[in-house]
């Protein structure tokens, strides 16, 4: 009886993962352009030598930087109000992670945002809110045994300072399997919404 129940739970999780919003979410098309609020910079999603890159252009000088490779599809991109940083959510196998790209001196720098640790886990950005000076990410996380079966569920909340890429205020909040499934069933909440120009 317990074996049947376990198999049923595993089957439910596998079938549910196939329809996972992070996997099914529509990615932003390449050749999209996003202009900073002050009009000074633009970021284009481009392909160079079969690799995906951010091309960040200083509209005033015409100089551009395409050194930051994005290894995945972009689900969300938005400039911060400071016009010197932007935030993304990017697709990965079985989920998504965040990224902050910010101007440090005269060079664009990238910081990947996700739960820390080397253990087996899957995670997805389920909520993102860009505030005046920081971005707040909420991840839904499941830890997995060696055979890939989830056994522990939690939310991971983290703030990232937009101007300096500093990680602040990390919090882990254990949740039930039902809460974990419910968080993945809903479409992720990104505030503000993506805007292209």
N, C-alpha and C positions, 0 to 999 in steps of 0.2 A: 504494500500500500504506500509506504513512504517513498519507495523507488518510483512508483508511478507518479506520485505528487511531485517529486523532484524533477522527473523528466518533463512533466507538464509545465512546470515553472521555467525550465531551461528552454523548452520549445517556445513558450510565450515570449521570453526575452529575445530569443533569436528572431522570431517573426516580427516582434516589435521593432528591433534594431533595423530591420530592412526598411521600415517606414519612418525611421528616426528623422525628426525635422532637420537636424544638423546635416544629415546626409542628403535629405531631399530638398533643402533650401536652395533657392536659385542663386547661382553665383553671378557676380557682376561681370559684364562682358569686357573682353579686352578691347582696347582702343577707347575705353571710357576715360573722361577727363574730369578731374575734381579740382576746383579753384579755391584757394584759401579765402577766408572772409574779407581780407583787405585787398585781394586781387593781386598780391605780390608773387605768389607761388601757385604752380599747378602740379598735380600729380597725374600721370597717365599710367595705365596698366598696359605694358608692352611685352613683346616676346623678342628676345635677342639670342641668337644662336640656340634656339629651341628651349631656352629657359625664360621663365616669367620674371619680370623685373618691375619695380616702381621707377618711373622716370620723373624726377622732381625738377621742375624748371623754374628758375628765377625769371619771371616775366620781364622785369625791368632790365636785366643785363643779357638775357638770352642763354646764360650758362645753365647747364643741366647736370644732374647726378643720377646715374642709373646703376650705381654699385650695389644697391640692396636687392638681393634675389628673394622672391617670394616663392617658396617651394610648393605652394598649394593654391587652390582657388580662393578668391576673395568673396566672402559673404556680405561684408559690410565695410564701408570706409567713410569716415567723416573727419573734416578738419576741426581742430579745436579753435575756440574764439581768439586765441593768441596768434593765430596764423603762422605759428612756428612749430606746430606738431599736428599729426593726425593719428587716428586710431583705426585699427582694422580688426575684423574677426575673420579667421581663415579656416577653411575646411581641412581636417585631418581624418585619417581612418578612424571610424567610430566616434567622431566628435568634431570639436573645433577648439581653437585657442585664440588668444588675443595678441595684438602687437601694437606697440607705440613707436612711431617714427618721429624723431624730434631733431631740431637744429641745435647742434652743440658747437659753439664757435661759428665756423663757416662750413661745417661738415654735417651731413645728415646721418643720424645714428639710429639703429634699430634695436628694440628690446622686445623679445618674445615674452608673453605673459601667460602663465599657466600654473597649475598646482606644482609645488616642488616635490622632489622625491624620485627615487629610482625604482620603486616597487611597481608591480603590474597594476595599471589602472587605465580606465577610460574616462574622458572628461569632455564636457561641452559647455560653451558659454550660453547660459540661459537668460542672462540679464546683463546689460551694459548701459551705464548712464555717464555721459560726459558732462562734467561740471566745469566751473570757471577755471580751476587750477589743477584738476585731477580727473582721472577716469576711474569709475568703480565697475569692476567685473564681478559677476557671480557665476561660478562654475558648478555644475552638477557632476559629482565624481562617484565612480564605483571602483572599489578595489577588487582585484580578481585573484583567484587561486591560480596555481601553475597550469591548470587545465582550462583557464579562461572563464570559469564560472564566478560571477560576482558574489561577494560575501559581506561587503560593508559599503555603506552609502553615506555621502556627506555633501554639504554645500561648502565651497571654498570661496570666500569673499576677499577681495584685495583691491586696494586703491593704488594707483600709479600716478605720480606727480608728472604733469604734462611737460613742464619746462626742463626737467632734469632726469626723467626716467627713474626716479627713486620709488622703490616699492614701499608702501605704507600700509598700516592697519590690516594685517592678515587675520582672518577668522575662519575656523573650522566649525561647522554645525552639523553633527550627526543627524541623519534622517532615516526614515523607514524605506523599505523597498517600494512601497506604494507611493510615497512622496517623491522618490527618485523617478519612478516611471511617469508620474504626473508631470514633473518638471520637464521631462523630455517630450511628452506628448504635446505640450503647448509650443507654439512658434516662439523663438527667442524674442525678447523685448530689447530693442536697441533705441536709446533716446539720446540725442535726436535721431530722426530717420536719415538714411543716406540721401544726400542731395548732389546731383551732378550739374555741371554747367558746360 
